[in-house]
Amino acid sequence: MNAREDRKVTITREMAALQGEVEDLRKLVNTLLTIIMEEADGVQSGAAPVHAGTPRTGVSM
């Protein structure tokens, strides 16, 4: 192989590695967004205190 072919192979390998990293990050972001959207204020699980006089449903941070 010459230098040009070596460079193409190297770039192809790097691109494949980067695509794998992007896919992993995309899954992580989707997981985090799901967690945030499911319990935005913690009221569903009872983890957050509810202040007197505030509605118990339909309120988000």
C-alpha positions as CSV (number, residue, x, y, z in Angstrom):
1,M,0.0,0.0,0.0
2,N,1.1,3.5,-0.6
3,A,0.7,6.4,1.8
4,R,-2.6,7.6,0.3
5,E,-4.2,4.1,0.8
6,D,-2.9,3.9,4.3
7,R,-4.4,7.3,5.1
8,K,-7.8,6.2,3.7
9,V,-7.8,3.1,5.8
10,T,-6.8,5.0,8.9
11,I,-9.6,7.6,8.3
12,T,-12.1,4.8,7.7
13,R,-11.2,3.2,11.0
14,E,-11.3,6.5,12.9
15,M,-14.7,7.2,11.4
16,A,-16.1,3.8,12.5
17,A,-14.8,4.4,16.0
18,L,-16.3,7.9,16.1
19,Q,-19.7,6.6,14.8
20,G,-19.7,4.0,17.7
21,E,-19.0,6.8,20.2
22,V,-21.7,9.0,18.8
23,E,-24.2,6.1,19.0
24,D,-23.2,5.4,22.6
25,L,-23.6,9.1,23.5
26,R,-27.0,9.2,21.7
27,K,-28.2,6.3,23.9
28,L,-27.0,8.0,27.0
29,V,-28.7,11.3,26.2
30,N,-31.9,9.5,25.4
31,T,-31.7,7.6,28.7
32,L,-31.1,10.8,30.6
33,L,-33.9,12.7,28.9
34,T,-36.3,9.8,29.7
35,I,-35.3,9.9,33.3
36,I,-35.8,13.7,33.4
37,M,-39.2,13.6,31.7
38,E,-40.5,10.8,33.8
39,E,-39.9,12.5,37.2
40,A,-39.2,16.1,36.5
41,D,-40.2,17.2,40.0
42,G,-40.0,13.9,41.9
43,V,-43.7,14.1,43.0
44,Q,-44.6,10.9,41.2
45,S,-42.4,8.8,43.5
46,G,-43.1,10.8,46.6
47,A,-39.4,11.9,46.9
48,A,-40.1,15.6,46.7
49,P,-41.9,17.4,49.5
50,V,-45.3,18.9,48.5
51,H,-45.9,22.4,49.9
52,A,-49.2,23.2,51.5
53,G,-51.7,24.9,49.1
54,T,-50.0,23.7,45.9
55,P,-51.8,21.4,43.4
56,R,-50.7,17.8,43.5
57,T,-50.9,17.1,39.8
58,G,-50.1,18.9,36.6
59,V,-47.2,20.9,38.1
60,S,-43.7,20.5,36.7
61,M,-40.5,22.4,37.5
